[in-house]
């Protein structure tokens, strides 16, 4: 379940960041509100970047693990063919 929550948080953060950027681009906010929104945007950006780094690391680990398993499977198949 925690993985699903992490995905939802990423999507939610990304959506909030997109909405925030649209508000800032309109230029209708007073300076103080714009600065607060900008600070929030920086925090959301960092959250999203960290979630992406975590996901990338998981993909690397899984890819390496799967590559090793595939090599092992191929070796097992080779041994059974040569010994039959």
N, C-alpha and C positions, 0 to 999 in steps of 0.2 A: 503493500500500500504506500509506503513512503515515496517510491519512485513515481507513482501516479500523482501524488501531491506536488512533487518537485516539478513535474511537467506542467501541471495546472498553474503553479506559481510563476513559472517562466512565461507561459502564455498570457497570464493575467498581467504580469509586469510589463511585458512587451506591448500589450494593448494599452495599458495605462500610459506608457511612454509615448506611444504614437499619438494618443489623444492630447497629451501634454504638449507635444511638439506642435500640433495643429493650433492649439490655443496660443502658444508663444508666437507662432508665425503670423497670426492675425494682428498682433500688436495692440490689442485693446486693453491689456492688463496694465494697471498702475505699476510703476517701477518696483515697489516693494513686493507686490504679488508676483510679478514676473521673476524676481530674484528667488523667491520661495519656490516657485515652480521649477526654476532652473536647478536649484539645489536638489529638489525631489527627482528631477530628471537624471542628474548625475548619480544619485543613489540607485535609481532603477537601472541605469546603464551598467553599473558595477554588478548588480545582482544578476542581470542577464548575461554579462560576460563570464561571471563565475559559473553560472549554470551551463553555459556552452563549454567552458574549459573542463568541467566535471564530465559532461557527456562525451567530449572528445577523448578524455582519458579512459573512460569506460569502453569506448569503441576500440581504442588501441589495445587495451588489455584483452578484450574479447577476440580481436583479430589475431593477436599473437597466440592466444590460447587455441583458437580454432586452427591456425596454421600448424601448430605443433601436433594437434590431434590428427589433422589430415596427413601429416608426414608419418605419423605412427601407423595410421590405418594403411597407408600405401606400403610401408615396410612389412606389415603383417601379411598383406596380400601377396607380396613378392615372395616371402618366405614360404607360404603355403603352396605357391606355384612351383617353386624350385625344388621342394621336398616331395612332391607328389609323383 
